[in-house]
Amino acid sequence: MNPLFISAIIGTLLGLKRTCPKCKRDQIVPASKRRESVRCKFCEVDIPPRK
């Protein structure tokens, strides 16, 4: 596989990864919710979008 393609995929996934401020677990959010707050699927706390 092309290394540029792989780095693009990794960069996209890292941009969608968020850490819950309460339980400190990581989760991937859908690209459509990138700029919105989402609810943690583990502890139900709102996770703000990245700045």
PyMOL commands that set and color helices and strands:
alter all, ss='L'
color gray80, all
select helices_A, chain A and resi 3-16+31-33
alter helices_A, ss='H'
color red, helices_A
select strands_A, chain A and resi 17-19+26-28+38-39+46-47
alter strands_A, ss='S'
color yellow, strands_A
deselect
rebuild
show_as cartoon
